[in-house]
Structure formats: structure tokens, C-alpha cells
Amino acid sequence: MNHAVAVAMAHEPAAGLAMLEPLLDDPAMQRHHRLYAVRGHLLDLNGDADGAKQQYRIAARLTASLPEQRYLNRKLTS
């Protein structure tokens, strides 16, 4: 995921999003809230606010961390 973010920042968000796609097929990663939070961030940077909110919603649901839930839920309203 870190590499995808670095590519997105150096090139364009779509390039980072493409790197994350294979992770969505990995059952272990499907339960990892950070995958969805990162996708949300990159979708937001790519101009897809609705897609970003959907990913933030999934991430908030998957994390057990209350501070992370609050942060992700705030992203839904911004």
C-alpha cells in the first residue's frame, strides 16, 4: 500500500489506485481497513468524492480503533 501511495503522489492517483486493485482479491486484505482508507484517499485525490466516501465507510466499519473510526467518519462529512 505504501508503494501505491508513493506512486500516486509522484505520478497520479489513478496509478496508485491501479496498484491497489490486486489487493482487493486477497481475502486477508479484504478485512484490512487501511486498504479501504488508502483507496478512499486516492479516490478523493482523483476527484471521485462518492467513491472515496464509500471506501471510508467500509474502512470505518472494519477498524476496531475508535480514533480511526472517528477520523474516517469525519471524512464522510467533509
N, C-alpha and C positions, 0 to 999 in steps of 0.2 A: 504494500500500500504506500509506503514511504516513497518508493521509486516512482509510482504513478503520480503522486503529488508533485515530486520534483520535476517530472516530465511536463506535467500540466503547467507548472509555474514557468518553466524555461521555454515552453513552446505554446501550447494552447490547452485549455481544459478538456477538449474533446480527445486529445491524445492520451491524457491521463485516464479519462473515462474508459477508453478502449482497453487500456491495460488492466482495468479492474474487472472487465466482463468475465474473463475465465474464472475469477474467484467466486462469482455468483453460482457456479456449478459445483463448487466444493462444499459438501454437506457441513463440514466443520466451520467454514467461513460464513455459511448462511445463518449461523447462530451468533456471529460476531458483530456486535453493534457498531464497532468502529468502521467496518466496511461500508455500512449504510450511511454513517455520519460523513465519511470521506466522499462517498458518491454524492450525498446531498450538497456538500460544499462545492464540489466540482460542477455539479449541475447548476448551482446558483451562479457560479462564475461564468458558466456557459450561457446564461440567460434563461434558464428553464426553472423559474421560481416554483411552479406547480410540481414539477418532478422532484425538485430539491425538498420541498415540504413533505412529499410522500416518503422520501428516504429518511428525513429527520424523524418522522413519525414512527417508522419501523425501528430506527436506532433507539429512540426513547423507550419503545416498548421492550426492546431486548436487553437494555442495560439494567443492572441492579443498583447502580450508583445513583443516589438521589441528586447529587450536584450535576452529574451528567444529564440526568433526566430533565432537570430544571433548565439547563443550558439548551438542550435540544428542543424542549417545548417552547422556549423563548424564540428560537429560530423559526418556529412555526408561525409566530405572530409578527415577525419583523419583515 
